[in-house]
Amino acid sequence: MNQSSGVHTLGSLKKGLFIATGTICLGLGMVGIILPVLPTTPFLLLSAACYLRGSERMYRWLLNNKWFGTYIRNYREGKGIPLRGKVSALLLLWITISCSAILLVKISIVQIILFAIAIGVSIYIIRLPTFRKS
């Protein structure tokens, strides 16, 4: 095997992983539309970021989708995310970080880092504009 085919295979694998991750996030975002405890917008934004790196066609499809595109466009245009999305994202963030830090991680410095990340992400989410339908 020559080196260029190995690089090509690695690039294809990377794109495939981005597409797979984007699709999983899209599925979670779809569930979040129905379930109030699961945030929609963060999963759709993550899906868009993954599709952007994995498949231009899937990225364009997502942005132009009549159900999902609005969430992403509102965020990109600085209109923010709905209050329900903020609350759900914060709840899910703190539940998962707390469970991980308290139940799974036994190293104090790692626990501190996890909670510092949760604080930083919380500040970011809270500072985002809250989208209100006109």
ROKE-485592 format. One record per residue (C-alpha): x, y, z; residue in one letter. Coordinates in steps of 0.5 Angstrom, whole numbers, plus 500, padded with zeros to 3 digits. Layout:
BEGIN
XYZa;...
***
This chain:
BEGIN
500500500m;503507498n;503513503q;497517499s;492511499s;493511507g;492518507v;486518503h;483512507t;484516513l;481522510g;475518508s;475514515l;475521519k;469524514k;465518516g;466519523l;464526522f;457524518i;456518523a;457523529t;452528526g;447523524t;447521532i;446528534c;441529529l;437523532g;438526539l;436533536g;429530533m;428526540v;429533543g;423536539i;419531543i;422530550l;422537554p;428534558v;433533552l;435539548p;434540541t;438546539t;445544542p;445537538f;442540532l;448545532l;453539533l;450535528s;451541523a;458542525a;460535524c;456535517y;460541515l;466537516r;464530513g;459532508s;457538504e;451535501r;448533508m;450540511y;446544506r;440539507w;440540514l;441548514l;435547508n;431542512n;424545514k;424542521w;431543523f;434549519g;430554523t;434552529y;441553526i;439559522r;437562529n;443561532y;448563526r;444569525e;445571533g;437570534k;439565540g;436559542i;429558545p;429558553l;426551553r;433549549g;437553554k;434550560v;434543558s;441544556a;443546562l;439541566l;442535562l;449538562l;449539570w;446532571i;451528566t;457532569i;455531576s;454524575c;460523572s;464527577a;461524583i;460517581l;465515576l;471519577v;475518583k;481523582i;479530585s;483534580i;479531574v;472532578q;474540579i;476540571i;469537570l;465542574f;470548571a;468546564i;460545566a;461552569i;464555563g;459552558v;453554563s;456561562i;456561555y;449558554i;446563559i;449569555r;446566549l;441571546p;434567548t;430566542f;423569542r;418567536k;415574534s;
***
